[in-house]
Amino acid sequence: MGELYTLVAQTQNGDKRSLENLVKVFEPKINRLMSQTEIQNRDDLKQELYLAVIKKSKTYNLNEVPGFYEFKKDKINNRLTHP
């Protein structure tokens, strides 16, 4: 199982350390997004993004995670319908 899957599963089971680690996984991406945001809006946006990661991690349905071939098929279909 992948690291994200495991962290989300453990977070959903109430493991606070896994939630902290999950937030850390997304931290570099969130920080990169901040460079595209006006300075006066960065703190609020950063906080909103962290909250979104936390909320989604608690409600994400791990039983509906696609396998590799379903993921690949979906990506190919998206390219064909949205060139």
Residue pairs with C-beta under 8 A, 6 or more apart in sequence:
3 25
4 22
4 25
5 62
5 65
6 18
7 18
7 19
7 21
7 22
7 25
7 57
8 22
8 57
8 60
8 62
9 62
10 18
11 18
11 19
11 22
11 57
11 58
12 57
12 58
12 60
12 62
19 54
19 57
22 53
22 57
23 50
23 53
23 54
26 49
26 50
26 53
30 46
30 49
30 50
30 53
33 45
33 49
34 42
34 45
34 46
37 45
66 74
